[in-house]
Amino acid sequence: MQTADLLPLVLVLAAVAYGFAYMRSRAVAAPLGGIRNLKALPVYYAARAALWCAIPALIILGAWAAFEGKVIQDMVMASLPPELAPQSEGRASLTLSQISNLAAGKLDPAMVPDGISGAAALLQELREQSSHFKTLLVVLIAVLGGTFAWTRVAPHINARKSVERTLQRLFFVCAAVAILTTIGIVFSVIFETVRFFGKVPMSEFLFGTSWSPQTALRADQIGSEGAFGIIPLFTGTLMISAIALLIAVPVGLLSAVYLSEYASRPVRAVVKPLLEMLAGVPTVVYGFFAALTVAPFIRDLALMLGLEASSQSALAAGLVMGIMIIPFVSSLSDDVINAVPRTLRDGSLALGATQSETMKNVIFPAALPGIMGGILLAASRAIGETMIVVMAAGLAANLTANPLDSVTTVTVQIVTLLTGDQEFDSAKTLAAFALGMMLFIVTLLLNVIALKVVRKYREQYD
Amino acid sequence: MTNPGSQAELVRRSLKRRYRKERRFRFYGITAIAIALFSLVILFTDIISKGYTGFIKTTVTLEVHLDGDLMYLNDATDPEQIAMADFQAPIIKALQGYFPQATSRADKREFSRMTGSYASNQVRDLLKENPDWLGSTRTIEFPAHDTVSVYVKHAGDPGYSIRLTEQQQRWTDELLRKGVIDTGFNDVFFTSGDSREPSNAGILGALIGSLLTMGITLVIAFPVGVAAAIYLEEFAPSNRLTDFIEVNINNLAAVPSIIFGLLGLAVFIGVFGMPRSVPVVGGLVLALMTLPTIIISSRAAIKSVPPSIREAAEGIGASKMQVVLHHVLPLAMPGMLTGSIIGMAQALGETAPLLLIGMVAFIVEIPDGFFSSATVLPVQIFIWAGSAEQGFVELASAGIMVLLAFLITMNAFAIWLRKRLERRW
C-alpha cells in the first residue's frame, strides 16, 4: 500500500483500538460497581489505546516514507553496470529520470540500453517490496501497540495521567518544529555553501565586481570560467531596496500620522482596510504590474524627457516594491505612535503647541527608535522580496548607480540559477545556495537588530 | 491694549505662520494617503482593464465536411491512418467556402492560421470518438488563432500589435459580419490546463494544484501551529529552551520566503528524495512558512481567554490538560481560525519558494493527486506573464482576478468569522 492509503488505515486502526479499549474498560468496571471505581474515565483508557496504536505506527510510517525514495534510488544506481554508471550528478539525475520513466511505462524499453531497463525492473521490484514491508510493519506495530494498551486496561492504572503526559509531549514536539525548521534552513544552505567555497574562493565571492555565472557545459568552451563576484548583486539589491524605502517610508509614515492624529473615525474605518489591502495583494501581482505597466511607462517617460532607460529599470521594480511595503511601514509606525503615552501628547497640547508641532517635536522623538526598527524590518522585507524583481528587474549584473539602468538582485539570481536546466553539481547551482546564505544572514541581522530596538523602546513606557 | 514687545504679542504674530505649517503638515498626510490609495486604484484598474478580455474567447464556427479523400483517411478506427491523416484540410476547405477566389498555396497557409494550432487535433479527436462521422458534414466550433483573437478583441489598442496580414484582416471582418467568428464567455479558461496556445489555455489545472497544495498546508500547519501555541502559552516552563523556541518563531516569521524554497529543495527533494513539482512538497514548504503566522495568532487568541475561565475549571477539579482542551481551546478557536485563514491566504499567493521546488514546469494535464506534477495559481500567472504570445497577458490578468477573488473571499470569511464568533470579555 502507498503512504497516502496507509495513513487513513492507521487512523481506522486507532479508532478500532479506541472502541475496544472503551468497551473493555466498561466491562472491567461493571463487576466493581460502575466506572467510578476506575482510576480514570473510560474515554482515557480508550484514548490511551488509540495513542499507543497510532503514534509508533505513524513514526515508522513517516520515517519509512521519508527515506524510502532515497534508499531505493541509491540501490538502483548501485546496480547499474559500470559502463553505464554516470560520471557526474547531472548525468545521474538524467539516468534516474530515464529509469523511473521506463518503470512508469512512459518510455519505450527499446529506446534505452539493457542495463537501464534492468535497473527499471529492479526499481519496480524494490518499490513493490518496500511497499509490502512498509504495510506489514506499520499494521503490525499498530495492532501490537493497540493490543498492548488494551491489555493494560485495569482499574488501578491511571490512564488519564499517561494520556495527558503524551499529549503534552506531542505539543512540545510541535513547538520544536520551529527549531527544526531553522536548523533545516541553516544546514541546507551551509553544506552547499561550503562546497561552493571549495570551487570559488570566498574572497572572490565577497569582493569580486563581476557576476556572470554562465559556466559552460563543456570544459573546453570559451568562457567556461564563470565569475562569481557578489558586489554588483549587492549594489543592485541595495539600489532597488533604497528606491522602495524612499517611497514607502515617507508615504507610510505620513499616512500613519494622519490616520492616528487627524482622520475622523469613519475616514479611518474606510482608509485603514484599504491600505491593508495593499499588503494582501500577492507579490506576483505586483510583479506583473511592475513588468507590464510601470516599466514600459517609465521607459516611455524617460524617452520623452530625452533619457535613455532600460525596459527593466531598477526604478520600476523599486517603485512597485515601495507601494508594496507602504502598508507594512504604516501599520508598524501606527503601533509605535499609539504606544507613546497619552500624557506626553496632552502635555504638549496643553502648552499651546499645534498638533503638527506636538507630532514633530514630542511624539516623533519619543517614537523614533520604534520607527527606526520598523524601517529596518521594511528594509529586510525589501531585500528578501523576490517576485517583483524576478519579473521586473533584469538579469544582467550591472555595476551602476543610474536607476534607469537595469540591475539584478540576489533573489533574482537565486531563482534564475535554480530554475533553468543545469547540472546540479555545478558552481552555478551551488552559488545559489551561497547567495541564499548571504540573504539569510543579512535579513536575520536586520530583524534581530530591529526587534531589539523596538523592544528596548517599548520597555521605556511600560 | 497689548504691548507690542510682549511675549503674547510675539506668539500672536507667529500664529499665522504656525497655522500655515499645521495646514501644510496635514496636507502632507492627505497626500501620502492619496498616493497609497491612488496606487491601489491604478493597480486594480490596470489588472481589470488588461484582464477582462481574458474571460472572452474568440471562436470560429464552421460547417466542416469530413471528407475522407481530403484527409487521406478511409477508416477512422485505424490508428496508423489517424497518425498520418491531414485534419487541417477540411478546415481550410470550409473556410475557403466563404472566400472561393482565394485558392493559392499562400492563401491556404493564411487560412490555416485563422483557427488555433490545435484545431486539427480537435478534428482528429472528434473522429477518433465518432468514426462514423467520416464523410458527413458537422458544425464544429474552433478556438480562433491567437492573432485573430487579438485582432478581434484589441484592434486599435496601442498596447497590442496586430500580426494578421491585410487579407486575413479582411477575412476576419467578413467572417465576423457573417457570425462565423464570434466572441463568447471563455469557458475554456475554467475547464482546461495550461497550453502553448493562449486560446486553449485554462486555469483549472493551476486551481486544482493550488487546492491540493493548500490542503497539505492546512492539514500540517493548522494542527501543528495550534499545538505549538498551546504548549508555549500553557505548558512551557520558562527556561532557555522555551526562549530559544520563541526567538526561532519570531525570526522565522521574518525570513524571506525564497529561503524556504531553498530549504525545500535541499531537504525535501535533496535529502528525502521526494519528487519535484508535486503538491506534497509545495504544501510542506508553505506549511513551514505559514507556521509562525499561525502560532503567533493562536497564541494571541489563547491569551485573550480570561483567567477566570481557567480558574473556575481548575476550581472544580479539572486537570491542566482538561482546562486547556475543554475550555480554553474552544473559546480561543475562532481567533485561531481567523489567524489561520489569513495565513493560508498568504500561502495561496506565495510564488517564490514554489519556483525553486520546480512547480514552475509546463504542465498540461489536470493534476489528479498529491504526487502528480502540478503548478499553482500564482506560478501559473508568473508563467503566463512571461510568455511571448500576446494572448497570455490577458490570461495572466484574468488569472490574477481569479486569485484575488479567492483571497478576498478568504479574508472576508475570516473577518466575518471574527465578528460572528469572537467574544468580548
Contacts between the chains, C-beta under 8 A, distances in Angstrom:
chain1	res1	chain2	res2	distance
A	4	B	369	7.7
A	4	B	370	6.5
A	4	B	371	7.6
A	66	B	272	4.7
A	67	B	272	6.8
A	67	B	273	7.8
A	68	B	273	8.0
A	69	B	272	6.8
A	69	B	273	3.5
A	69	B	274	6.5
A	69	B	275	7.9
A	70	B	271	7.2
A	70	B	272	6.3
A	70	B	273	3.6
A	73	B	273	5.7
A	160	B	319	7.0
A	163	B	321	8.0
A	164	B	319	6.2
A	164	B	320	7.6
A	164	B	321	4.1
A	167	B	321	6.1
A	168	B	231	7.4
A	168	B	235	5.5
A	168	B	321	7.0
A	170	B	227	6.5
A	171	B	227	4.6
A	171	B	228	7.0
A	171	B	230	5.4
A	171	B	231	3.7
A	171	B	235	6.3
A	172	B	231	5.4
A	172	B	235	7.4
A	172	B	236	8.0
A	174	B	223	7.6
A	174	B	224	4.5
A	174	B	225	7.7
A	174	B	227	3.7
A	174	B	228	4.3
A	174	B	231	6.6
A	175	B	227	7.4
A	175	B	228	4.0
A	175	B	231	4.4
A	175	B	232	5.7
A	175	B	236	7.2
A	175	B	245	5.3
A	175	B	295	8.0
A	176	B	245	6.7
A	177	B	224	5.8
A	177	B	228	6.7
A	177	B	288	7.7
A	177	B	291	6.7
A	178	B	228	6.9
A	178	B	245	5.7
A	178	B	248	4.4
A	178	B	249	4.7
A	178	B	252	6.0
A	178	B	291	6.9
A	178	B	292	7.1
A	178	B	295	7.4
A	179	B	244	6.7
A	179	B	245	6.1
A	179	B	248	5.3
A	181	B	248	7.5
A	181	B	252	6.0
A	181	B	263	7.3
A	181	B	288	5.1
A	181	B	291	7.3
A	182	B	248	4.9
A	182	B	251	7.1
A	182	B	252	6.4
A	184	B	263	5.3
A	184	B	267	5.2
A	185	B	255	7.0
A	185	B	259	5.9
A	185	B	260	7.6
A	185	B	262	7.4
A	185	B	263	5.0
A	187	B	266	7.8
A	187	B	267	7.9
A	188	B	262	5.9
A	188	B	263	5.1
A	188	B	265	7.5
A	188	B	266	3.2
A	188	B	267	5.4
A	188	B	270	7.6
A	189	B	259	7.7
A	189	B	262	6.0
A	189	B	266	7.4
A	191	B	266	7.6
A	192	B	266	6.8
A	250	B	32	6.8
A	251	B	32	4.5
A	251	B	35	5.3
A	251	B	36	5.8
A	252	B	32	7.6
A	252	B	36	7.8
A	253	B	32	7.7
A	254	B	28	5.3
A	254	B	29	5.0
A	254	B	31	7.5
A	254	B	32	3.6
A	254	B	33	7.9
A	255	B	29	6.6
A	255	B	32	4.3
A	255	B	33	4.5
A	255	B	36	5.8
A	257	B	29	5.7
A	258	B	26	7.3
A	258	B	29	2.9
A	258	B	30	6.4
A	258	B	32	6.7
A	258	B	33	5.9
A	259	B	33	7.3
A	261	B	29	7.9
A	262	B	26	5.9
A	262	B	29	6.1
A	271	B	33	6.0
A	271	B	37	7.2
A	274	B	37	6.0
A	274	B	40	6.3
A	275	B	33	7.8
A	275	B	36	5.8
A	275	B	37	7.7
A	277	B	40	6.4
A	278	B	36	6.7
A	278	B	39	7.2
A	278	B	40	5.6
A	280	B	345	6.9
A	280	B	349	7.9
A	280	B	407	6.2
A	280	B	411	6.3
A	281	B	43	7.0
A	281	B	349	7.7
A	281	B	404	7.4
A	282	B	348	7.8
A	282	B	349	2.8
A	282	B	350	7.3
A	282	B	351	7.1
A	282	B	378	5.5
A	282	B	403	6.4
A	282	B	407	7.1
A	283	B	349	7.2
A	283	B	350	7.9
A	283	B	351	6.5
A	283	B	352	7.4
A	284	B	349	7.1
A	284	B	351	4.5
A	284	B	378	4.3
A	284	B	379	7.8
A	284	B	381	5.3
A	284	B	382	5.3
A	284	B	385	7.8
A	284	B	400	7.8
A	285	B	43	7.5
A	285	B	47	7.0
A	285	B	349	7.8
A	285	B	381	7.5
A	285	B	400	5.2
A	285	B	403	7.4
A	285	B	404	7.2
A	286	B	43	7.8
A	287	B	382	7.2
A	287	B	385	7.2
A	288	B	47	7.5
A	288	B	381	6.6
A	288	B	385	4.9
A	288	B	396	6.1
A	288	B	397	7.4
A	288	B	400	6.4
A	289	B	43	5.6
A	289	B	46	6.2
A	289	B	47	7.1
A	291	B	385	6.5
A	292	B	50	7.4
A	292	B	385	6.8
A	292	B	393	6.5
A	293	B	46	5.1
A	293	B	50	7.9
A	323	B	36	7.6
A	323	B	39	4.5
A	323	B	43	7.6
A	326	B	36	5.1
A	326	B	39	7.6
A	327	B	36	7.7
A	330	B	36	7.7
A	352	B	11	7.7
A	354	B	18	5.7
A	354	B	19	7.1
A	354	B	21	7.4
A	354	B	22	4.5
A	355	B	22	6.4
A	355	B	25	7.9
A	356	B	21	6.1
A	356	B	22	4.7
A	356	B	24	8.0
A	356	B	25	3.7
A	356	B	26	7.1
A	357	B	18	7.1
A	357	B	21	7.7
A	357	B	22	7.7
A	359	B	25	7.2
A	360	B	25	7.6
A	377	B	254	6.9
A	380	B	254	6.3
A	380	B	256	7.9
A	381	B	254	7.7
A	381	B	256	7.8
A	383	B	256	7.5
A	384	B	255	7.5
A	384	B	256	2.5
A	384	B	257	7.4
A	384	B	258	6.8
A	384	B	259	7.5
A	385	B	256	7.3
A	386	B	256	7.0
A	386	B	257	6.9
A	386	B	258	4.7
A	386	B	351	7.6
A	386	B	352	3.8
A	387	B	351	5.0
A	387	B	352	5.7
A	387	B	378	8.0
A	387	B	382	7.1
A	390	B	352	7.5
A	390	B	355	7.8
A	390	B	382	7.9
A	391	B	382	7.0
A	391	B	385	6.3
A	391	B	386	7.2
A	411	B	256	7.2
A	411	B	258	5.5
A	411	B	352	7.3
A	414	B	258	6.0
A	414	B	262	7.4
A	414	B	356	7.5
A	415	B	258	7.2
A	415	B	352	7.0
A	415	B	355	5.6
A	415	B	356	7.0
A	418	B	261	8.0
A	418	B	265	6.8
A	418	B	355	7.8
A	418	B	356	5.2
A	419	B	355	5.6
A	419	B	356	7.1
A	419	B	358	7.9
A	419	B	360	5.9
A	432	B	262	7.6
A	433	B	262	6.4
A	433	B	266	7.3
A	436	B	258	7.4
A	436	B	259	6.0
A	436	B	262	4.5
A	439	B	256	6.2
A	439	B	258	7.4
A	439	B	259	6.6
A	440	B	255	6.8
A	440	B	256	7.9
A	440	B	259	5.4
A	443	B	254	6.8
A	443	B	255	6.5
A	443	B	256	5.7
A	444	B	251	6.2
A	444	B	255	7.4
A	447	B	250	7.8
A	447	B	251	6.0
A	447	B	254	4.4
A	448	B	251	7.3
A	451	B	250	6.6
